[in-house]
């Protein structure tokens, strides 16, 4: 399973895989402001690890022990 990018940022695909949802669901979370994301110059969304961890805590989803 791909976890995150080497620099600590997560792609929407990696988040979807981690949470067991479709990528469109992750984009919906971002659009509704539930998950903070940044847009790259190429139009891709990236989520900082800290923001993803906060989101998981806020929605009571488990945090993998190997998250760091």
mmCIF file as Biopython writes it, N, C-alpha, C and O atoms, coordinates in Angstrom:
data_model
#
loop_
_atom_site.group_PDB
_atom_site.id
_atom_site.type_symbol
_atom_site.label_atom_id
_atom_site.label_alt_id
_atom_site.label_comp_id
_atom_site.label_asym_id
_atom_site.label_entity_id
_atom_site.label_seq_id
_atom_site.pdbx_PDB_ins_code
_atom_site.Cartn_x
_atom_site.Cartn_y
_atom_site.Cartn_z
_atom_site.occupancy
_atom_site.B_iso_or_equiv
_atom_site.auth_seq_id
_atom_site.auth_asym_id
_atom_site.pdbx_PDB_model_num
ATOM 1   N N  . UNK A ? 1  ? 0.842   -1.182 0.000   1.0 0.0 1  A 1 
ATOM 2   C CA . UNK A ? 1  ? 0.000   0.000  0.000   1.0 0.0 1  A 1 
ATOM 3   C C  . UNK A ? 1  ? 0.884   1.240  0.000   1.0 0.0 1  A 1 
ATOM 4   O O  . UNK A ? 1  ? 1.800   1.344  0.815   1.0 0.0 1  A 1 
ATOM 5   N N  . UNK A ? 2  ? 0.624   2.172  -0.893  1.0 0.0 2  A 1 
ATOM 6   C CA . UNK A ? 2  ? 1.388   3.413  -0.897  1.0 0.0 2  A 1 
ATOM 7   C C  . UNK A ? 2  ? 0.831   4.310  0.191   1.0 0.0 2  A 1 
ATOM 8   O O  . UNK A ? 2  ? -0.369  4.582  0.224   1.0 0.0 2  A 1 
ATOM 9   N N  . UNK A ? 3  ? 1.678   4.759  1.061   1.0 0.0 3  A 1 
ATOM 10  C CA . UNK A ? 3  ? 1.234   5.560  2.189   1.0 0.0 3  A 1 
ATOM 11  C C  . UNK A ? 3  ? 1.226   7.049  1.892   1.0 0.0 3  A 1 
ATOM 12  O O  . UNK A ? 3  ? 0.193   7.715  1.968   1.0 0.0 3  A 1 
ATOM 13  N N  . UNK A ? 4  ? 2.402   7.550  1.553   1.0 0.0 4  A 1 
ATOM 14  C CA . UNK A ? 4  ? 2.522   8.984  1.360   1.0 0.0 4  A 1 
ATOM 15  C C  . UNK A ? 4  ? 3.723   9.268  0.482   1.0 0.0 4  A 1 
ATOM 16  O O  . UNK A ? 4  ? 4.516   8.378  0.173   1.0 0.0 4  A 1 
ATOM 17  N N  . UNK A ? 5  ? 3.837   10.493 0.099   1.0 0.0 5  A 1 
ATOM 18  C CA . UNK A ? 5  ? 4.989   10.914 -0.670  1.0 0.0 5  A 1 
ATOM 19  C C  . UNK A ? 5  ? 6.192   11.012 0.265   1.0 0.0 5  A 1 
ATOM 20  O O  . UNK A ? 5  ? 6.024   11.144 1.477   1.0 0.0 5  A 1 
ATOM 21  N N  . UNK A ? 6  ? 7.375   10.950 -0.277  1.0 0.0 6  A 1 
ATOM 22  C CA . UNK A ? 6  ? 8.590   10.970 0.538   1.0 0.0 6  A 1 
ATOM 23  C C  . UNK A ? 6  ? 8.709   12.206 1.416   1.0 0.0 6  A 1 
ATOM 24  O O  . UNK A ? 6  ? 9.333   12.146 2.476   1.0 0.0 6  A 1 
ATOM 25  N N  . UNK A ? 7  ? 8.137   13.303 1.010   1.0 0.0 7  A 1 
ATOM 26  C CA . UNK A ? 7  ? 8.262   14.545 1.757   1.0 0.0 7  A 1 
ATOM 27  C C  . UNK A ? 7  ? 7.206   14.703 2.849   1.0 0.0 7  A 1 
ATOM 28  O O  . UNK A ? 7  ? 7.107   15.772 3.451   1.0 0.0 7  A 1 
ATOM 29  N N  . UNK A ? 8  ? 6.415   13.664 3.117   1.0 0.0 8  A 1 
ATOM 30  C CA . UNK A ? 8  ? 5.407   13.729 4.172   1.0 0.0 8  A 1 
ATOM 31  C C  . UNK A ? 8  ? 4.031   14.163 3.711   1.0 0.0 8  A 1 
ATOM 32  O O  . UNK A ? 8  ? 3.094   14.201 4.509   1.0 0.0 8  A 1 
ATOM 33  N N  . UNK A ? 9  ? 3.895   14.491 2.445   1.0 0.0 9  A 1 
ATOM 34  C CA . UNK A ? 9  ? 2.598   14.891 1.909   1.0 0.0 9  A 1 
ATOM 35  C C  . UNK A ? 9  ? 1.863   13.661 1.386   1.0 0.0 9  A 1 
ATOM 36  O O  . UNK A ? 9  ? 2.495   12.704 0.938   1.0 0.0 9  A 1 
ATOM 37  N N  . UNK A ? 10 ? 0.568   13.681 1.438   1.0 0.0 10 A 1 
ATOM 38  C CA . UNK A ? 10 ? -0.263  12.566 0.974   1.0 0.0 10 A 1 
ATOM 39  C C  . UNK A ? 10 ? -1.015  12.967 -0.287  1.0 0.0 10 A 1 
ATOM 40  O O  . UNK A ? 10 ? -1.449  14.111 -0.419  1.0 0.0 10 A 1 
ATOM 41  N N  . UNK A ? 11 ? -1.165  12.034 -1.207  1.0 0.0 11 A 1 
ATOM 42  C CA . UNK A ? 11 ? -1.995  12.256 -2.394  1.0 0.0 11 A 1 
ATOM 43  C C  . UNK A ? 11 ? -3.431  11.861 -2.041  1.0 0.0 11 A 1 
ATOM 44  O O  . UNK A ? 11 ? -3.669  11.154 -1.062  1.0 0.0 11 A 1 
ATOM 45  N N  . UNK A ? 12 ? -4.368  12.323 -2.841  1.0 0.0 12 A 1 
ATOM 46  C CA . UNK A ? 12 ? -5.763  11.942 -2.597  1.0 0.0 12 A 1 
ATOM 47  C C  . UNK A ? 12 ? -5.953  10.439 -2.802  1.0 0.0 12 A 1 
ATOM 48  O O  . UNK A ? 12 ? -6.771  9.818  -2.123  1.0 0.0 12 A 1 
ATOM 49  N N  . UNK A ? 13 ? -5.205  9.860  -3.730  1.0 0.0 13 A 1 
ATOM 50  C CA . UNK A ? 13 ? -5.291  8.418  -3.961  1.0 0.0 13 A 1 
ATOM 51  C C  . UNK A ? 13 ? -4.808  7.614  -2.768  1.0 0.0 13 A 1 
ATOM 52  O O  . UNK A ? 13 ? -5.423  6.615  -2.397  1.0 0.0 13 A 1 
ATOM 53  N N  . UNK A ? 14 ? -3.692  8.053  -2.157  1.0 0.0 14 A 1 
ATOM 54  C CA . UNK A ? 14 ? -3.163  7.364  -0.977  1.0 0.0 14 A 1 
ATOM 55  C C  . UNK A ? 14 ? -4.119  7.493  0.198   1.0 0.0 14 A 1 
ATOM 56  O O  . UNK A ? 14 ? -4.290  6.542  0.960   1.0 0.0 14 A 1 
ATOM 57  N N  . UNK A ? 15 ? -4.744  8.654  0.358   1.0 0.0 15 A 1 
ATOM 58  C CA . UNK A ? 15 ? -5.716  8.849  1.439   1.0 0.0 15 A 1 
ATOM 59  C C  . UNK A ? 15 ? -6.926  7.959  1.217   1.0 0.0 15 A 1 
ATOM 60  O O  . UNK A ? 15 ? -7.428  7.340  2.155   1.0 0.0 15 A 1 
ATOM 61  N N  . UNK A ? 16 ? -7.397  7.896  -0.026  1.0 0.0 16 A 1 
ATOM 62  C CA . UNK A ? 16 ? -8.549  7.045  -0.342  1.0 0.0 16 A 1 
ATOM 63  C C  . UNK A ? 16 ? -8.238  5.587  -0.015  1.0 0.0 16 A 1 
ATOM 64  O O  . UNK A ? 16 ? -9.065  4.883  0.565   1.0 0.0 16 A 1 
ATOM 65  N N  . UNK A ? 17 ? -7.050  5.144  -0.389  1.0 0.0 17 A 1 
ATOM 66  C CA . UNK A ? 17 ? -6.641  3.767  -0.120  1.0 0.0 17 A 1 
ATOM 67  C C  . UNK A ? 17 ? -6.561  3.518  1.390   1.0 0.0 17 A 1 
ATOM 68  O O  . UNK A ? 17 ? -7.028  2.486  1.871   1.0 0.0 17 A 1 
ATOM 69  N N  . UNK A ? 18 ? -5.983  4.441  2.127   1.0 0.0 18 A 1 
ATOM 70  C CA . UNK A ? 18 ? -5.841  4.317  3.574   1.0 0.0 18 A 1 
ATOM 71  C C  . UNK A ? 18 ? -7.213  4.222  4.253   1.0 0.0 18 A 1 
ATOM 72  O O  . UNK A ? 18 ? -7.407  3.418  5.165   1.0 0.0 18 A 1 
ATOM 73  N N  . UNK A ? 19 ? -8.165  5.055  3.796   1.0 0.0 19 A 1 
ATOM 74  C CA . UNK A ? 19 ? -9.487  5.116  4.430   1.0 0.0 19 A 1 
ATOM 75  C C  . UNK A ? 19 ? -10.477 4.106  3.852   1.0 0.0 19 A 1 
ATOM 76  O O  . UNK A ? 19 ? -11.565 3.929  4.399   1.0 0.0 19 A 1 
ATOM 77  N N  . UNK A ? 20 ? -10.115 3.445  2.757   1.0 0.0 20 A 1 
ATOM 78  C CA . UNK A ? 20 ? -11.009 2.473  2.138   1.0 0.0 20 A 1 
ATOM 79  C C  . UNK A ? 20 ? -12.200 3.101  1.437   1.0 0.0 20 A 1 
ATOM 80  O O  . UNK A ? 20 ? -13.301 2.550  1.433   1.0 0.0 20 A 1 
ATOM 81  N N  . UNK A ? 21 ? -11.961 4.264  0.844   1.0 0.0 21 A 1 
ATOM 82  C CA . UNK A ? 21 ? -13.016 4.974  0.119   1.0 0.0 21 A 1 
ATOM 83  C C  . UNK A ? 21 ? -12.531 5.295  -1.289  1.0 0.0 21 A 1 
ATOM 84  O O  . UNK A ? 21 ? -11.364 5.077  -1.618  1.0 0.0 21 A 1 
ATOM 85  N N  . UNK A ? 22 ? -13.423 5.808  -2.107  1.0 0.0 22 A 1 
ATOM 86  C CA . UNK A ? 22 ? -13.078 6.224  -3.456  1.0 0.0 22 A 1 
ATOM 87  C C  . UNK A ? 22 ? -12.399 7.589  -3.416  1.0 0.0 22 A 1 
ATOM 88  O O  . UNK A ? 22 ? -12.659 8.389  -2.517  1.0 0.0 22 A 1 
ATOM 89  N N  . UNK A ? 23 ? -11.543 7.850  -4.372  1.0 0.0 23 A 1 
ATOM 90  C CA . UNK A ? 23 ? -10.853 9.135  -4.443  1.0 0.0 23 A 1 
ATOM 91  C C  . UNK A ? 23 ? -11.841 10.301 -4.525  1.0 0.0 23 A 1 
ATOM 92  O O  . UNK A ? 23 ? -11.560 11.384 -4.012  1.0 0.0 23 A 1 
ATOM 93  N N  . UNK A ? 24 ? -12.974 10.095 -5.154  1.0 0.0 24 A 1 
ATOM 94  C CA . UNK A ? 24 ? -13.991 11.151 -5.246  1.0 0.0 24 A 1 
ATOM 95  C C  . UNK A ? 24 ? -14.505 11.541 -3.855  1.0 0.0 24 A 1 
ATOM 96  O O  . UNK A ? 24 ? -14.853 12.698 -3.623  1.0 0.0 24 A 1 
ATOM 97  N N  . UNK A ? 25 ? -14.551 10.588 -2.947  1.0 0.0 25 A 1 
ATOM 98  C CA . UNK A ? 25 ? -14.969 10.875 -1.575  1.0 0.0 25 A 1 
ATOM 99  C C  . UNK A ? 25 ? -13.955 11.787 -0.899  1.0 0.0 25 A 1 
ATOM 100 O O  . UNK A ? 25 ? -14.330 12.726 -0.197  1.0 0.0 25 A 1 
ATOM 101 N N  . UNK A ? 26 ? -12.676 11.512 -1.108  1.0 0.0 26 A 1 
ATOM 102 C CA . UNK A ? 26 ? -11.622 12.360 -0.529  1.0 0.0 26 A 1 
ATOM 103 C C  . UNK A ? 26 ? -11.731 13.773 -1.091  1.0 0.0 26 A 1 
ATOM 104 O O  . UNK A ? 26 ? -11.610 14.745 -0.345  1.0 0.0 26 A 1 
ATOM 105 N N  . UNK A ? 27 ? -11.957 13.895 -2.388  1.0 0.0 27 A 1 
ATOM 106 C CA . UNK A ? 27 ? -12.111 15.218 -2.995  1.0 0.0 27 A 1 
ATOM 107 C C  . UNK A ? 27 ? -13.329 15.940 -2.432  1.0 0.0 27 A 1 
ATOM 108 O O  . UNK A ? 27 ? -13.305 17.160 -2.271  1.0 0.0 27 A 1 
ATOM 109 N N  . UNK A ? 28 ? -14.382 15.206 -2.133  1.0 0.0 28 A 1 
ATOM 110 C CA . UNK A ? 28 ? -15.580 15.786 -1.513  1.0 0.0 28 A 1 
ATOM 111 C C  . UNK A ? 28 ? -15.257 16.298 -0.103  1.0 0.0 28 A 1 
ATOM 112 O O  . UNK A ? 28 ? -15.692 17.385 0.277   1.0 0.0 28 A 1 
ATOM 113 N N  . UNK A ? 29 ? -14.488 15.508 0.676   1.0 0.0 29 A 1 
ATOM 114 C CA . UNK A ? 29 ? -14.075 15.953 2.014   1.0 0.0 29 A 1 
ATOM 115 C C  . UNK A ? 29 ? -13.300 17.260 1.917   1.0 0.0 29 A 1 
ATOM 116 O O  . UNK A ? 29 ? -13.491 18.163 2.732   1.0 0.0 29 A 1 
ATOM 117 N N  . UNK A ? 30 ? -12.427 17.360 0.922   1.0 0.0 30 A 1 
ATOM 118 C CA . UNK A ? 30 ? -11.630 18.566 0.734   1.0 0.0 30 A 1 
ATOM 119 C C  . UNK A ? 30 ? -12.538 19.737 0.353   1.0 0.0 30 A 1 
ATOM 120 O O  . UNK A ? 30 ? -12.421 20.827 0.912   1.0 0.0 30 A 1 
ATOM 121 N N  . UNK A ? 31 ? -13.429 19.507 -0.586  1.0 0.0 31 A 1 
ATOM 122 C CA . UNK A ? 31 ? -14.333 20.572 -1.053  1.0 0.0 31 A 1 
ATOM 123 C C  . UNK A ? 31 ? -15.215 21.094 0.078   1.0 0.0 31 A 1 
ATOM 124 O O  . UNK A ? 31 ? -15.507 22.288 0.145   1.0 0.0 31 A 1 
ATOM 125 N N  . UNK A ? 32 ? -15.641 20.184 0.973   1.0 0.0 32 A 1 
ATOM 126 C CA . UNK A ? 32 ? -16.503 20.585 2.098   1.0 0.0 32 A 1 
ATOM 127 C C  . UNK A ? 32 ? -15.713 21.170 3.262   1.0 0.0 32 A 1 
ATOM 128 O O  . UNK A ? 32 ? -16.304 21.610 4.249   1.0 0.0 32 A 1 
ATOM 129 N N  . UNK A ? 33 ? -14.373 21.181 3.158   1.0 0.0 33 A 1 
ATOM 130 C CA . UNK A ? 33 ? -13.547 21.758 4.200   1.0 0.0 33 A 1 
ATOM 131 C C  . UNK A ? 33 ? -13.260 20.837 5.372   1.0 0.0 33 A 1 
ATOM 132 O O  . UNK A ? 33 ? -12.728 21.281 6.390   1.0 0.0 33 A 1 
ATOM 133 N N  . UNK A ? 34 ? -13.599 19.576 5.248   1.0 0.0 34 A 1 
ATOM 134 C CA . UNK A ? 34 ? -13.348 18.617 6.325   1.0 0.0 34 A 1 
ATOM 135 C C  . UNK A ? 34 ? -11.894 18.182 6.371   1.0 0.0 34 A 1 
ATOM 136 O O  . UNK A ? 34 ? -11.405 17.761 7.419   1.0 0.0 34 A 1 
ATOM 137 N N  . UNK A ? 35 ? -11.198 18.280 5.240   1.0 0.0 35 A 1 
ATOM 138 C CA . UNK A ? 35 ? -9.807  17.876 5.124   1.0 0.0 35 A 1 
ATOM 139 C C  . UNK A ? 35 ? -9.050  18.993 4.406   1.0 0.0 35 A 1 
ATOM 140 O O  . UNK A ? 35 ? -9.402  19.369 3.288   1.0 0.0 35 A 1 
ATOM 141 N N  . UNK A ? 36 ? -8.019  19.517 5.048   1.0 0.0 36 A 1 
ATOM 142 C CA . UNK A ? 36 ? -7.245  20.614 4.476   1.0 0.0 36 A 1 
ATOM 143 C C  . UNK A ? 36 ? -6.282  20.079 3.424   1.0 0.0 36 A 1 
ATOM 144 O O  . UNK A ? 36 ? -5.535  19.132 3.669   1.0 0.0 36 A 1 
ATOM 145 N N  . UNK A ? 37 ? -6.313  20.694 2.261   1.0 0.0 37 A 1 
ATOM 146 C CA . UNK A ? 37 ? -5.434  20.269 1.167   1.0 0.0 37 A 1 
ATOM 147 C C  . UNK A ? 37 ? -4.893  21.493 0.447   1.0 0.0 37 A 1 
ATOM 148 O O  . UNK A ? 37 ? -5.449  22.588 0.531   1.0 0.0 37 A 1 
ATOM 149 N N  . UNK A ? 38 ? -3.810  21.278 -0.250  1.0 0.0 38 A 1 
ATOM 150 C CA . UNK A ? 38 ? -3.166  22.314 -1.045  1.0 0.0 38 A 1 
ATOM 151 C C  . UNK A ? 38 ? -3.142  21.845 -2.492  1.0 0.0 38 A 1 
ATOM 152 O O  . UNK A ? 38 ? -3.035  20.651 -2.773  1.0 0.0 38 A 1 
ATOM 153 N N  . UNK A ? 39 ? -3.242  22.795 -3.395  1.0 0.0 39 A 1 
ATOM 154 C CA . UNK A ? 39 ? -3.255  22.471 -4.815  1.0 0.0 39 A 1 
ATOM 155 C C  . UNK A ? 39 ? -1.889  22.772 -5.418  1.0 0.0 39 A 1 
ATOM 156 O O  . UNK A ? 39 ? -1.345  23.862 -5.242  1.0 0.0 39 A 1 
ATOM 157 N N  . UNK A ? 40 ? -1.344  21.794 -6.130  1.0 0.0 40 A 1 
ATOM 158 C CA . UNK A ? 40 ? -0.055  21.981 -6.787  1.0 0.0 40 A 1 
ATOM 159 C C  . UNK A ? 40 ? -0.254  22.839 -8.031  1.0 0.0 40 A 1 
ATOM 160 O O  . UNK A ? 40 ? -1.387  23.004 -8.484  1.0 0.0 40 A 1 
ATOM 161 N N  . UNK A ? 41 ? 0.816   23.386 -8.592  1.0 0.0 41 A 1 
ATOM 162 C CA . UNK A ? 41 ? 0.687   24.154 -9.831  1.0 0.0 41 A 1 
ATOM 163 C C  . UNK A ? 41 ? 0.041   23.331 -10.953 1.0 0.0 41 A 1 
ATOM 164 O O  . UNK A ? 41 ? -0.575  23.895 -11.857 1.0 0.0 41 A 1 
ATOM 165 N N  . UNK A ? 42 ? 0.176   22.010 -10.898 1.0 0.0 42 A 1 
ATOM 166 C CA . UNK A ? 42 ? -0.426  21.150 -11.910 1.0 0.0 42 A 1 
ATOM 167 C C  . UNK A ? 42 ? -1.883  20.798 -11.632 1.0 0.0 42 A 1 
ATOM 168 O O  . UNK A ? 42 ? -2.508  20.078 -12.411 1.0 0.0 42 A 1 
ATOM 169 N N  . UNK A ? 43 ? -2.433  21.311 -10.511 1.0 0.0 43 A 1 
ATOM 170 C CA . UNK A ? 43 ? -3.844  21.099 -10.197 1.0 0.0 43 A 1 
ATOM 171 C C  . UNK A ? 43 ? -4.131  19.871 -9.344  1.0 0.0 43 A 1 
ATOM 172 O O  . UNK A ? 43 ? -5.293  19.518 -9.145  1.0 0.0 43 A 1 
ATOM 173 N N  . UNK A ? 44 ? -3.086  19.213 -8.835  1.0 0.0 44 A 1 
ATOM 174 C CA . UNK A ? 44 ? -3.279  18.047 -7.973  1.0 0.0 44 A 1 
ATOM 175 C C  . UNK A ? 44 ? -3.407  18.496 -6.529  1.0 0.0 44 A 1 
ATOM 176 O O  . UNK A ? 44 ? -2.835  19.510 -6.130  1.0 0.0 44 A 1 
ATOM 177 N N  . UNK A ? 45 ? -4.159  17.735 -5.752  1.0 0.0 45 A 1 
ATOM 178 C CA . UNK A ? 45 ? -4.307  18.057 -4.334  1.0 0.0 45 A 1 
ATOM 179 C C  . UNK A ? 45 ? -3.284  17.275 -3.522  1.0 0.0 45 A 1 
ATOM 180 O O  . UNK A ? 45 ? -3.008  16.112 -3.819  1.0 0.0 45 A 1 
ATOM 181 N N  . UNK A ? 46 ? -2.725  17.908 -2.503  1.0 0.0 46 A 1 
ATOM 182 C CA . UNK A ? 46 ? -1.795  17.270 -1.579  1.0 0.0 46 A 1 
ATOM 183 C C  . UNK A ? 46 ? -2.211  17.640 -0.162  1.0 0.0 46 A 1 
ATOM 184 O O  . UNK A ? 46 ? -2.657  18.759 0.096   1.0 0.0 46 A 1 
ATOM 185 N N  . UNK A ? 47 ? -2.061  16.690 0.747   1.0 0.0 47 A 1 
ATOM 186 C CA . UNK A ? 47 ? -2.460  16.888 2.136   1.0 0.0 47 A 1 
ATOM 187 C C  . UNK A ? 47 ? -1.244  16.644 3.029   1.0 0.0 47 A 1 
ATOM 188 O O  . UNK A ? 47 ? -0.576  15.618 2.905   1.0 0.0 47 A 1 
ATOM 189 N N  . UNK A ? 48 ? -0.962  17.582 3.920   1.0 0.0 48 A 1 
ATOM 190 C CA . UNK A ? 48 ? 0.137   17.388 4.868   1.0 0.0 48 A 1 
ATOM 191 C C  . UNK A ? 48 ? -0.214  16.250 5.817   1.0 0.0 48 A 1 
ATOM 192 O O  . UNK A ? 48 ? -1.379  16.060 6.166   1.0 0.0 48 A 1 
ATOM 193 N N  . UNK A ? 49 ? 0.782   15.506 6.225   1.0 0.0 49 A 1 
ATOM 194 C CA . UNK A ? 49 ? 0.571   14.406 7.152   1.0 0.0 49 A 1 
ATOM 195 C C  . UNK A ? 49 ? -0.122  14.840 8.430   1.0 0.0 49 A 1 
ATOM 196 O O  . UNK A ? 49 ? -0.987  14.126 8.936   1.0 0.0 49 A 1 
ATOM 197 N N  . UNK A ? 50 ? 0.247   16.007 8.962   1.0 0.0 50 A 1 
ATOM 198 C CA . UNK A ? 50 ? -0.362  16.519 10.192  1.0 0.0 50 A 1 
ATOM 199 C C  . UNK A ? 50 ? -1.853  16.775 10.004  1.0 0.0 50 A 1 
ATOM 200 O O  . UNK A ? 50 ? -2.657  16.492 10.892  1.0 0.0 50 A 1 
ATOM 201 N N  . UNK A ? 51 ? -2.218  17.315 8.835   1.0 0.0 51 A 1 
ATOM 202 C CA . UNK A ? 51 ? -3.626  17.590 8.556   1.0 0.0 51 A 1 
ATOM 203 C C  . UNK A ? 51 ? -4.412  16.295 8.391   1.0 0.0 51 A 1 
ATOM 204 O O  . UNK A ? 51 ? -5.561  16.199 8.823   1.0 0.0 51 A 1 
ATOM 205 N N  . UNK A ? 52 ? -3.784  15.297 7.761   1.0 0.0 52 A 1 
ATOM 206 C CA . UNK A ? 52 ? -4.464  14.019 7.585   1.0 0.0 52 A 1 
ATOM 207 C C  . UNK A ? 52 ? -4.669  13.331 8.931   1.0 0.0 52 A 1 
ATOM 208 O O  . UNK A ? 52 ? -5.737  12.778 9.190   1.0 0.0 52 A 1 
ATOM 209 N N  . UNK A ? 53 ? -3.646  13.364 9.792   1.0 0.0 53 A 1 
ATOM 210 C CA . UNK A ? 53 ? -3.767  12.774 11.128  1.0 0.0 53 A 1 
ATOM 211 C C  . UNK A ? 53 ? -4.898  13.454 11.919  1.0 0.0 53 A 1 
ATOM 212 O O  . UNK A ? 53 ? -5.685  12.777 12.580  1.0 0.0 53 A 1 
ATOM 213 N N  . UNK A ? 54 ? -4.977  14.784 11.850  1.0 0.0 54 A 1 
ATOM 214 C CA . UNK A ? 54 ? -6.045  15.520 12.541  1.0 0.0 54 A 1 
ATOM 215 C C  . UNK A ? 54 ? -7.408  15.095 12.014  1.0 0.0 54 A 1 
ATOM 216 O O  . UNK A ? 54 ? -8.341  14.875 12.787  1.0 0.0 54 A 1 
ATOM 217 N N  . UNK A ? 55 ? -7.517  14.981 10.699  1.0 0.0 55 A 1 
ATOM 218 C CA . UNK A ? 55 ? -8.778  14.544 10.098  1.0 0.0 55 A 1 
ATOM 219 C C  . UNK A ? 55 ? -9.173  13.167 10.622  1.0 0.0 55 A 1 
ATOM 220 O O  . UNK A ? 55 ? -10.324 12.960 11.007  1.0 0.0 55 A 1 
ATOM 221 N N  . UNK A ? 56 ? -8.231  12.225 10.639  1.0 0.0 56 A 1 
ATOM 222 C CA . UNK A ? 56 ? -8.522  10.881 11.126  1.0 0.0 56 A 1 
ATOM 223 C C  . UNK A ? 56 ? -9.013  10.924 12.569  1.0 0.0 56 A 1 
ATOM 224 O O  . UNK A ? 56 ? -9.957  10.221 12.929  1.0 0.0 56 A 1 
ATOM 225 N N  . UNK A ? 57 ? -8.375  11.743 13.386  1.0 0.0 57 A 1 
ATOM 226 C CA . UNK A ? 57 ? -8.781  11.871 14.787  1.0 0.0 57 A 1 
ATOM 227 C C  . UNK A ? 57 ? -10.194 12.468 14.863  1.0 0.0 57 A 1 
ATOM 228 O O  . UNK A ? 57 ? -11.039 11.974 15.609  1.0 0.0 57 A 1 
ATOM 229 N N  . UNK A ? 58 ? -10.445 13.533 14.087  1.0 0.0 58 A 1 
ATOM 230 C CA . UNK A ? 58 ? -11.731 14.229 14.120  1.0 0.0 58 A 1 
ATOM 231 C C  . UNK A ? 58 ? -12.900 13.344 13.723  1.0 0.0 58 A 1 
ATOM 232 O O  . UNK A ? 58 ? -14.006 13.512 14.238  1.0 0.0 58 A 1 
ATOM 233 N N  . UNK A ? 59 ? -12.672 12.401 12.811  1.0 0.0 59 A 1 
ATOM 234 C CA . UNK A ? 59 ? -13.770 11.543 12.343  1.0 0.0 59 A 1 
ATOM 235 C C  . UNK A ? 59 ? -13.701 10.134 12.952  1.0 0.0 59 A 1 
ATOM 236 O O  . UNK A ? 59 ? -14.405 9.222  12.520  1.0 0.0 59 A 1 
ATOM 237 N N  . UNK A ? 60 ? -12.842 9.980  13.961  1.0 0.0 60 A 1 
ATOM 238 C CA . UNK A ? 60 ? -12.718 8.718  14.697  1.0 0.0 60 A 1 
ATOM 239 C C  . UNK A ? 60 ? -12.341 7.537  13.814  1.0 0.0 60 A 1 
ATOM 240 O O  . UNK A ? 60 ? -12.867 6.436  13.979  1.0 0.0 60 A 1 
ATOM 241 N N  . UNK A ? 61 ? -11.427 7.770  12.877  1.0 0.0 61 A 1 
ATOM 242 C CA . UNK A ? 61 ? -10.873 6.692  12.073  1.0 0.0 61 A 1 
ATOM 243 C C  . UNK A ? 61 ? -9.556  6.261  12.698  1.0 0.0 61 A 1 
ATOM 244 O O  . UNK A ? 61 ? -8.842  7.094  13.255  1.0 0.0 61 A 1 
ATOM 245 N N  . UNK A ? 62 ? -9.216  4.973  12.619  1.0 0.0 62 A 1 
ATOM 246 C CA . UNK A ? 62 ? -7.970  4.511  13.239  1.0 0.0 62 A 1 
ATOM 247 C C  . UNK A ? 62 ? -6.733  5.088  12.550  1.0 0.0 62 A 1 
ATOM 248 O O  . UNK A ? 62 ? -6.712  5.315  11.340  1.0 0.0 62 A 1 
ATOM 249 N N  . UNK A ? 63 ? -5.712  5.314  13.365  1.0 0.0 63 A 1 
ATOM 250 C CA . UNK A ? 63 ? -4.434  5.785  12.853  1.0 0.0 63 A 1 
ATOM 251 C C  . UNK A ? 63 ? -3.473  4.605  12.916  1.0 0.0 63 A 1 
ATOM 252 O O  . UNK A ? 63 ? -3.196  4.074  13.991  1.0 0.0 63 A 1 
ATOM 253 N N  . UNK A ? 64 ? -2.976  4.208  11.773  1.0 0.0 64 A 1 
ATOM 254 C CA . UNK A ? 64 ? -2.038  3.099  11.665  1.0 0.0 64 A 1 
ATOM 255 C C  . UNK A ? 64 ? -0.797  3.389  12.509  1.0 0.0 64 A 1 
ATOM 256 O O  . UNK A ? 64 ? -0.290  4.510  12.488  1.0 0.0 64 A 1 
ATOM 257 N N  . UNK A ? 65 ? -0.306  2.407  13.242  1.0 0.0 65 A 1 
ATOM 258 C CA . UNK A ? 65 ? 0.879   2.586  14.079  1.0 0.0 65 A 1 
ATOM 259 C C  . UNK A ? 65 ? 2.089   3.010  13.271  1.0 0.0 65 A 1 
ATOM 260 O O  . UNK A ? 65 ? 2.978   3.682  13.796  1.0 0.0 65 A 1 
ATOM 261 N N  . UNK A ? 66 ? 2.139   2.631  12.006  1.0 0.0 66 A 1 
ATOM 262 C CA . UNK A ? 66 ? 3.266   2.960  11.130  1.0 0.0 66 A 1 
ATOM 263 C C  . UNK A ? 66 ? 3.042   4.278  10.395  1.0 0.0 66 A 1 
ATOM 264 O O  . UNK A ? 66 ? 3.695   4.543  9.385   1.0 0.0 66 A 1 
ATOM 265 N N  . UNK A ? 67 ? 2.127   5.104  10.891  1.0 0.0 67 A 1 
ATOM 266 C CA . UNK A ? 67 ? 1.748   6.348  10.217  1.0 0.0 67 A 1 
ATOM 267 C C  . UNK A ? 67 ? 2.927   7.287  10.052  1.0 0.0 67 A 1 
ATOM 268 O O  . UNK A ? 67 ? 3.061   7.905  8.996   1.0 0.0 67 A 1 
ATOM 269 N N  . UNK A ? 68 ? 3.779   7.419  11.042  1.0 0.0 68 A 1 
ATOM 270 C CA . UNK A ? 68 ? 4.892   8.372  11.022  1.0 0.0 68 A 1 
ATOM 271 C C  . UNK A ? 68 ? 5.807   8.123  9.872   1.0 0.0 68 A 1 
ATOM 272 O O  . UNK A ? 68 ? 6.797   8.835  9.706   1.0 0.0 68 A 1 
#
